[in-house]
Amino acid sequence: MINKKIYYLWGLFSPEETEYLNFIKEKVQIKLISPSFDLHITLAGPYLNIDKTFINKLKTFGKSNSSIILHANGYYFKKEMFKSFYISIQNSIYLKELRKTIYKLNKFDLDDNYSPHISLCYGNHQMQEKKELISKLPKLNKTIRITKIALVEINDDINQWKIQESFDLS
């Protein structure tokens, strides 16, 4: 078996918001079993390989770009492994501009079907379980701030995610 490593850029959150989101994620994962993963919003990718030039561009990008506010639409779920249960995020002009700026650093598939979200669990779960779970979760904060971007290595063969490096936004 050949390990297929690919790379993505994730948006990460402030420590306070990560703590709040982890509280919700833990409530979800008590009911819906999931592999372990760091809370994030996928911003860009996939990249088949990464070089030092791109990493240096990301460092500069972090220093020259400020944090971004995301607007939560609510809890949602689908019959998809990586969107089993999630927080839907508005695809705002700020998020679109952030992705366009990243695209200029290193091109990726900047398609129109980008569906920004923060996953709370992965897996194949019963729809009824997910419907019932929504009413038991706390009310969402309407805004969530991205304070870092992270370069993540993903091994699709074994569903393994590893943050290689992260960069603070100014």
C-alpha positions in Angstrom: 0.0 0.0 0.0 1.4 3.4 -1.0 0.8 6.2 1.6 -0.9 9.1 -0.2 0.2 12.3 1.5 -1.4 15.5 0.6 -1.4 19.0 2.2 -4.1 21.5 3.1 -4.2 24.8 4.8 -6.4 25.0 7.9 -7.7 28.0 9.8 -7.2 27.6 13.6 -9.0 29.5 16.3 -8.0 31.5 19.5 -7.4 29.4 22.6 -10.7 30.7 24.1 -12.7 29.8 21.0 -11.0 26.5 20.7 -11.9 25.7 24.2 -15.6 26.6 23.5 -15.7 24.6 20.3 -14.0 21.6 21.9 -16.7 21.7 24.6 -19.3 21.4 21.8 -17.3 18.8 19.9 -17.1 16.6 23.1 -20.9 16.8 23.5 -21.3 15.7 19.9 -18.8 12.9 20.1 -20.4 11.5 23.3 -23.3 10.6 20.9 -21.5 10.2 17.6 -18.2 8.2 17.6 -15.5 9.9 15.6 -11.8 9.7 14.8 -9.7 12.2 16.7 -8.9 15.5 14.9 -8.0 19.1 15.7 -10.8 21.7 15.3 -10.3 23.7 12.1 -11.8 25.2 9.0 -10.2 24.0 5.7 -9.1 27.1 3.8 -7.0 25.7 0.8 -5.8 22.6 -0.8 -5.1 19.9 -1.8 -1.5 20.4 -2.5 0.4 17.4 -3.7 3.8 18.7 -2.5 5.1 21.7 -0.5 8.4 23.4 -0.8 10.4 25.8 1.4 9.4 28.8 -0.8 5.7 28.2 -0.1 6.4 27.8 3.7 8.3 31.1 3.7 5.4 32.8 1.8 3.0 31.5 4.5 5.2 33.0 7.2 5.1 36.4 5.5 1.4 35.9 4.8 0.8 35.5 8.6 2.7 38.6 9.5 0.9 40.7 6.9 -2.6 39.5 7.4 -4.9 40.0 10.4 -7.2 37.5 12.0 -10.6 37.0 10.3 -14.1 36.8 11.7 -16.2 33.8 10.6 -20.0 33.9 10.9 -21.6 30.7 12.0 -24.9 29.7 10.3 -25.7 26.9 12.7 -25.4 23.2 13.2 -25.8 21.0 10.1 -25.2 17.4 9.1 -24.9 15.3 6.0 -24.4 11.7 4.9 -20.8 12.4 4.2 -17.8 11.1 6.2 -16.2 14.5 6.7 -19.4 16.5 7.0 -21.2 14.1 9.3 -22.0 16.8 11.8 -20.6 20.4 11.6 -21.0 24.1 12.1 -21.8 25.7 8.8 -19.9 28.9 8.1 -21.0 31.8 5.9 -18.9 32.1 2.8 -18.3 35.8 3.4 -16.5 38.2 1.2 -13.6 38.2 3.8 -13.3 34.4 3.6 -13.4 34.5 -0.2 -10.7 37.2 -0.3 -8.5 35.2 2.2 -8.8 32.1 -0.1 -7.9 34.2 -3.2 -4.9 35.6 -1.4 -3.7 32.1 -0.5 -4.4 31.0 -4.1 -1.9 33.6 -5.3 0.8 32.1 -3.0 0.3 28.6 -4.3 -2.5 27.6 -6.6 -5.1 25.0 -5.5 -8.6 24.2 -6.8 -10.4 27.5 -6.1 -13.8 26.1 -7.1 -17.2 27.5 -6.5 -18.5 24.6 -4.5 -16.4 25.5 -1.4 -18.6 24.9 1.6 -16.9 26.4 4.7 -17.5 24.5 7.9 -16.0 23.4 11.2 -16.5 19.6 11.6 -17.5 18.4 15.0 -17.3 14.7 14.1 -16.4 12.4 11.2 -18.1 9.2 10.3 -21.3 7.5 9.1 -24.0 8.1 11.6 -27.7 7.7 11.6 -29.6 10.8 10.4 -32.1 10.5 13.3 -29.3 10.6 15.9 -28.0 13.8 14.4 -31.4 15.4 14.3 -32.0 14.7 17.9 -28.5 15.9 18.9 -29.0 19.4 17.6 -31.6 20.3 20.2 -29.2 19.2 23.0 -26.3 21.4 22.0 -25.6 24.9 23.3 -26.5 28.0 21.3 -23.6 28.9 18.9 -21.6 32.0 19.1 -22.4 33.8 15.9 -18.8 34.8 15.3 -15.6 32.7 15.5 -12.2 34.2 14.8 -9.4 32.5 12.8 -6.1 33.5 14.5 -3.7 31.1 12.8 -3.2 29.2 9.6 -1.7 25.8 9.7 0.0 23.6 7.0 -1.4 20.1 7.5 -0.2 16.8 6.1 -2.9 14.3 5.5 -2.5 10.7 4.8 -5.7 9.6 3.1 -5.0 5.9 3.4 -5.2 5.9 7.2 -7.2 9.1 7.9 -4.3 10.7 9.7 -3.9 14.5 10.1 -0.7 16.2 11.3 -0.1 19.9 11.6 3.4 20.5 10.2 3.6 24.2 11.0 1.3 27.0 12.0 1.5 30.7 11.5 -0.1 33.4 13.6 -2.1 36.1 11.8 -1.2 39.6 13.0 
